[in-house]
Amino acid sequence: MDGLREIYNRLKRLMYFILAAFVIGWGFTPYPEVFAGLIIGSLFGIYNMWILVRRMEKFDRAVAEGSRVRSLGTALRFASGVAAVAMAILFAEHIHLISTVIGLMIPYGLLLVERIVHHMKHH
């Protein structure tokens, strides 16, 4: 089984390629607002994944030591999502709201696909 940090690093590497494609789309298509939303949402999505991985590692250490676990960072990740949407609303003429929300979910979708592919290869 891959470690959580290895999975995160693999997803982060894939997200860099996706972000590069979004930047190209932002620069060279007639839909810069949509690609700006995807970029902003994806960046906040990567940040949310980083928070999740960091908190899960703390959770694992706490369980191994037998100490109490405080939180998995749900409130912080929720606040991050709200911040991304707030940016899209604040700069509505430059950032498309729906694409920002879609961008927030891209890392989680990639995680799901990556785990399905991993499962199919190893079972």
C-alpha positions in Angstrom: 0.0 0.0 0.0 1.3 3.4 -0.9 1.9 5.9 1.9 -0.3 8.9 2.2 2.7 11.2 1.4 3.5 9.2 -1.8 -0.1 9.4 -3.0 -0.1 13.2 -2.3 3.2 13.7 -4.2 1.9 11.8 -7.2 -1.3 13.8 -7.2 0.6 17.1 -6.8 2.8 16.2 -9.8 -0.3 15.5 -11.9 -1.9 18.7 -10.7 1.1 20.7 -12.0 0.5 19.4 -15.5 -3.2 20.1 -15.2 -2.5 23.6 -14.0 -0.1 24.2 -16.9 -2.9 23.2 -19.3 -5.2 25.6 -17.5 -2.6 28.4 -17.8 -2.3 27.7 -21.5 -6.1 27.8 -21.8 -6.3 31.0 -19.9 -3.7 32.6 -22.2 -4.8 31.3 -25.6 -8.5 30.8 -25.6 -11.4 33.2 -25.6 -12.5 31.9 -22.1 -9.9 33.3 -19.7 -12.5 33.7 -16.9 -13.3 30.0 -17.0 -9.7 29.0 -16.9 -8.9 31.6 -14.2 -11.6 29.9 -12.1 -10.2 26.5 -12.7 -6.7 27.7 -11.8 -7.9 29.4 -8.6 -10.1 26.4 -7.6 -7.3 23.9 -8.3 -4.8 25.8 -6.3 -7.1 25.9 -3.3 -7.9 22.2 -3.9 -4.2 21.4 -3.8 -4.0 23.4 -0.5 -6.9 21.4 0.9 -5.3 18.1 0.0 -2.1 19.3 1.7 -4.0 20.1 4.8 -5.7 16.8 4.7 -2.4 14.8 4.3 -0.8 16.8 7.1 -3.6 16.3 9.5 -3.9 12.6 8.6 -0.2 12.1 9.4 -0.8 13.9 12.8 -3.8 11.6 13.3 -1.7 8.5 12.6 1.0 9.6 15.0 -1.5 10.4 17.7 -3.2 7.0 17.4 0.2 5.2 17.4 1.1 7.1 20.6 -2.3 6.5 22.2 -3.0 10.2 22.6 -6.2 12.1 21.8 -6.9 13.4 18.3 -8.2 16.9 18.1 -9.4 17.4 14.5 -8.7 16.5 10.8 -8.9 20.1 9.7 -12.4 20.0 8.2 -13.1 23.6 9.3 -9.9 24.9 7.8 -10.5 23.1 4.5 -14.1 24.4 4.4 -12.9 27.9 5.1 -10.4 27.5 2.3 -13.2 26.6 -0.1 -15.2 29.5 1.1 -12.2 31.8 0.4 -11.9 30.5 -3.1 -15.6 31.1 -3.8 -15.3 34.5 -2.2 -12.5 35.4 -4.5 -14.6 34.3 -7.5 -17.5 36.4 -6.3 -15.3 39.4 -5.5 -13.6 39.3 -8.9 -16.6 38.0 -10.9 -15.6 39.8 -14.1 -12.3 38.0 -14.1 -13.0 34.6 -12.4 -15.9 32.3 -13.3 -17.6 31.0 -10.1 -18.7 27.5 -11.3 -15.3 26.7 -12.7 -13.8 27.7 -9.4 -16.0 25.2 -7.6 -15.1 22.6 -10.3 -11.4 23.4 -9.7 -11.8 22.8 -6.0 -13.0 19.3 -6.7 -10.4 18.3 -9.3 -7.8 17.0 -6.7 -10.4 14.9 -5.0 -11.6 13.5 -8.4 -8.0 12.7 -9.3 -7.5 11.0 -5.9 -10.5 8.8 -6.6 -9.3 7.9 -10.2 -5.8 7.3 -9.0 -7.0 4.9 -6.2 -9.3 3.0 -8.7 -6.4 2.6 -11.1 -4.1 1.5 -8.3 -6.6 -1.0 -7.1 -7.2 -2.4 -10.6 -3.4 -2.8 -11.2 -2.7 -4.5 -7.9 -5.7 -6.8 -7.4 
